[in-house]
Amino acid sequence: MVAHLVTVERAILGGADRITQKTPKYIPFTKRFHLPLWLVESRLIRRRSPIPLDHGLLADKEGMLAELRAVRERTLAFLEETRKRDLSAYRWTHAFLGMLNVYEWIEMIAAHQVRHTKQMRELGGRLPKAVGISQNQNVFAHQPVRRDRY
């Protein structure tokens, strides 16, 4: 999931970098509408990512979290670099939500991470609870697997 977050944030940042190097295109008002970003966080609608997973990002926990921190630092640097510019005229289409401007895309990064945080908590809540396990024991060695919980 962390690799997915990195891939999506890089794609958004790459799009923002690319589009803000040009003169913004005029988008008619009627084509600027989009679904609200709270839909992303809510997880009411399940979606598959149109962006394939970069398997080169798969690593140990610390390596992947370091990569997420690095891409987040780059996102924050982009915001700092463009702080004195109005980027609201720069827009491109999200596959599900519709036309978003650069600021909405940055909000989308946050909403996307919240969405997957909720997903991780939901999955964690479904895992069997291990009680009193020593460091050398397999967590699931003495617990029956309940297939109906998955």
JOPE-V575210 format. One record per backbone hydrogen bond with DSSP energy under -0.5 kcal/mol. CO is the residue of the C=O (numbers start at 1). NH is the residue of the N-H. If there is no record, write none. Layout:
# JOPE-V575210
CO,NH / CO,NH
This chain:
# JOPE-V575210
1,5 / 2,6 / 3,7 / 4,8 / 5,9 / 6,10 / 7,11 / 8,12 / 9,13 / 10,14 / 11,15 / 12,16 / 13,17 / 14,18 / 15,19 / 16,20 / 18,21 / 19,22 / 28,31 / 29,32 / 33,99 / 36,39 / 37,40 / 37,41 / 38,42 / 39,43 / 44,46 / 50,52 / 53,55 / 54,57 / 55,58 / 60,64 / 61,65 / 62,66 / 63,67 / 64,68 / 65,69 / 66,70 / 67,71 / 68,72 / 69,73 / 70,74 / 71,75 / 72,76 / 73,77 / 74,78 / 75,79 / 76,80 / 77,81 / 78,82 / 80,83 / 82,85 / 85,87 / 87,90 / 87,102 / 89,91 / 90,102 / 92,100 / 94,98 / 97,35 / 98,94 / 100,92 / 101,105 / 102,106 / 103,107 / 104,108 / 105,109 / 106,110 / 107,111 / 108,112 / 109,113 / 110,114 / 111,115 / 112,116 / 113,117 / 114,118 / 115,119 / 116,120 / 117,121 / 118,122 / 119,123 / 120,124 / 121,125 / 122,126 / 123,126 / 123,127 / 124,127 / 134,137 / 138,141 / 140,143 / 144,146 / 145,147 / 146,149 / 147,150
